[in-house]
Each structure stands twice: as C-alpha cells, then as structure tokens.
Amino acid sequence: MHGHLHTGGEMSQVVVRSQPDEYKQEIIAGTHVIWSDAPEAVGGKLAGPDPHELLLASLGACTSITIQMFAKRRGWDLQQVYIKLSEEKVVDPNEPTVQLSRITRDIDVKGTLNDEQIAALKGAADKCLIHKLLVGPKTIETTVRHSG
C-alpha cells in the first residue's frame, strides 16, 4: 500500500517523470505529487527540493514517525518532534584518501519526558526503516527501455 510504513515483503513504488523545462521532475507516490529539481548551481530552477534534500526529508519523516509511534505505544507525553538534517562530505578516518557522506540528524523533542525516555527515543530513531535502509546492505537493479 502506498503511504504506509513498509515491513518485509511489501513494496514501495514511485514514478518519476521528466518535464520539458530543464531538470524539473514530477514524482508520483500513490495519490501524491511532489516536485524535485536539480540544485541551482547545476542548472536547476528551484522548482522543488533537490534529490539530496528529498533523501534527508525521507529520513527525517521516517525518524519522526518512528519516534511518535514508539512514544505513543508507551503512553509518553511526546508533544512534538523537530528534526534538522544535513549531509556533508568528510574524510574517512580509516582511509584518508576517501570521502564519506556524513548525515547529521539533530532531533528536538517536546513534552514531559525524563532522561531515560529521551535515551529510549534516540534508540528508536536508529530503528527507523529508512535509517536501516541507508546504513544496511542493499542492491539497486536498473533496466533501461527505449519506448520511442
């Protein structure tokens, strides 16, 4: 089903369609339409978030939902989750000639919560399925068809 958190066996599907104006992309996810564009520095026209921003948005949304579900199941007073995400290139400490992408996820939670609950919420953040997808083993299979 579109728009649900996915567990084993379920499939997410999204369609991306290029547009005549430069690099603007139409993204169709279930009944939702989202726009994306290349960064301005490489010819984008700010028609939507760039793909890196969408990736960070996906991680942030999944993290927030996971934290909310975790707190709700326990009856905790979590009133709001605010997450700031960024990505930057850093030097791999194990291989100084290699650059890694480092994603920083700064989570602010509001509500009547003690230190133990806050620590548990941090643990829940790392169990978010997009977090697991990004850090875990994965494969991407690509086919290209020519339709005219």
C-alpha positions as CSV (number, residue, x, y, z in Angstrom):
1,M,0.0,0.0,0.0
2,H,1.2,3.5,-0.8
3,G,1.7,5.9,2.1
4,H,2.4,3.3,4.8
5,L,5.5,2.3,6.7
6,H,6.9,-0.8,4.9
7,T,7.9,-4.0,6.5
8,G,9.3,-7.1,4.9
9,G,7.6,-8.2,1.7
10,E,5.8,-5.0,1.0
11,M,6.8,-2.9,-2.0
12,S,7.1,0.8,-2.3
13,Q,6.6,2.2,-5.7
14,V,7.2,5.7,-7.0
15,V,7.1,7.1,-10.6
16,V,9.4,9.9,-11.7
17,R,8.7,11.8,-15.0
18,S,11.0,14.4,-16.5
19,Q,9.5,17.7,-17.7
20,P,10.2,19.8,-20.7
21,D,11.7,22.6,-18.6
22,E,15.2,21.7,-17.7
23,Y,15.6,19.3,-14.8
24,K,12.3,19.6,-13.0
25,Q,10.9,16.2,-12.1
26,E,7.4,15.1,-11.3
27,I,7.3,12.5,-8.6
28,I,4.1,10.4,-8.3
29,A,3.8,8.5,-5.0
30,G,0.3,6.9,-4.7
31,T,-2.1,9.8,-4.9
32,H,0.5,12.4,-4.1
33,V,2.6,14.5,-6.5
34,I,5.9,16.0,-5.4
35,W,8.3,18.1,-7.5
36,S,12.0,17.9,-7.4
37,D,14.7,19.9,-9.3
38,A,18.4,19.9,-9.7
39,P,20.4,22.3,-7.5
40,E,20.5,25.8,-8.9
41,A,24.3,25.6,-9.2
42,V,23.9,22.9,-11.9
43,G,21.0,24.4,-13.8
44,G,18.0,23.8,-11.6
45,K,15.3,26.4,-11.3
46,L,14.2,25.8,-7.6
47,A,11.0,24.0,-8.8
48,G,11.3,21.7,-5.7
49,P,13.7,20.2,-3.3
50,D,16.8,18.6,-4.9
51,P,17.2,14.8,-4.6
52,H,19.6,15.1,-1.6
53,E,17.0,17.2,0.2
54,L,14.4,14.6,-0.6
55,L,16.6,11.9,0.8
56,L,17.1,13.8,4.0
57,A,13.4,14.6,4.1
58,S,12.6,10.9,3.8
59,L,15.0,10.0,6.7
60,G,13.6,12.8,8.8
61,A,9.9,12.0,8.2
62,C,10.5,8.3,8.9
63,T,12.5,9.1,12.1
64,S,9.8,11.4,13.4
65,I,7.0,8.9,12.7
66,T,9.0,6.1,14.3
67,I,9.7,8.2,17.4
68,Q,6.0,9.2,17.6
69,M,4.8,5.6,17.3
70,F,7.3,4.5,19.9
71,A,6.2,7.1,22.5
72,K,2.5,6.6,21.7
73,R,2.7,2.9,22.4
74,R,4.2,3.6,25.8
75,G,1.7,6.4,26.6
76,W,4.5,9.0,26.9
77,D,3.8,12.7,26.8
78,L,5.6,13.5,23.5
79,Q,4.1,16.7,22.1
80,Q,6.3,17.4,19.1
81,V,9.3,16.1,17.2
82,Y,11.5,18.6,15.3
83,I,14.4,17.2,13.3
84,K,17.1,19.1,11.4
85,L,19.1,17.1,8.9
86,S,22.2,17.8,6.9
87,E,24.6,16.0,4.7
88,E,28.3,16.8,4.1
89,K,31.4,15.2,2.7
90,V,34.0,14.2,5.3
91,V,37.3,12.4,5.2
92,D,37.1,8.7,6.0
93,P,39.1,8.3,9.3
94,N,40.1,4.8,8.1
95,E,41.2,5.9,4.6
96,P,42.3,9.5,4.4
97,T,42.1,9.5,0.6
98,V,38.4,8.6,0.6
99,Q,35.5,10.9,1.3
100,L,32.3,9.7,3.0
101,S,28.9,11.3,3.2
102,R,28.0,12.1,6.8
103,I,24.4,12.7,7.6
104,T,23.7,14.6,10.8
105,R,20.3,14.2,12.4
106,D,19.6,16.7,15.2
107,I,16.3,15.7,17.0
108,D,14.5,18.0,19.4
109,V,11.6,16.5,21.3
110,K,9.0,18.5,23.2
111,G,6.9,17.1,26.1
112,T,7.2,15.9,29.7
113,L,10.0,13.4,29.2
114,N,12.8,12.2,31.5
115,D,16.4,11.4,30.5
116,E,15.6,7.7,30.3
117,Q,12.7,8.3,27.9
118,I,14.8,10.6,25.8
119,A,17.6,8.0,25.5
120,A,15.0,5.4,24.5
121,L,13.7,7.8,21.8
122,K,17.2,8.1,20.4
123,G,17.4,4.3,20.2
124,A,14.0,4.3,18.4
125,A,15.3,6.9,15.9
126,D,18.0,4.4,14.8
127,K,15.3,1.7,14.3
128,C,13.5,3.8,11.6
129,L,13.2,1.8,8.4
130,I,14.8,4.5,6.2
131,H,17.8,4.7,8.6
132,K,18.1,0.9,8.3
133,L,17.8,1.0,4.5
134,L,20.5,3.7,4.3
135,V,23.1,2.0,6.6
136,G,22.3,-1.6,5.7
137,P,23.1,-3.8,2.8
138,K,21.2,-3.0,-0.3
139,T,21.1,-3.6,-4.0
140,I,19.8,-1.4,-6.8
141,E,18.8,-3.0,-10.1
142,T,18.5,-0.8,-13.1
143,T,17.0,-1.5,-16.5
144,V,16.7,1.0,-19.3
145,R,14.0,0.6,-22.0
146,H,13.6,2.6,-25.2
147,S,10.0,3.4,-25.9
148,G,10.3,5.6,-28.9
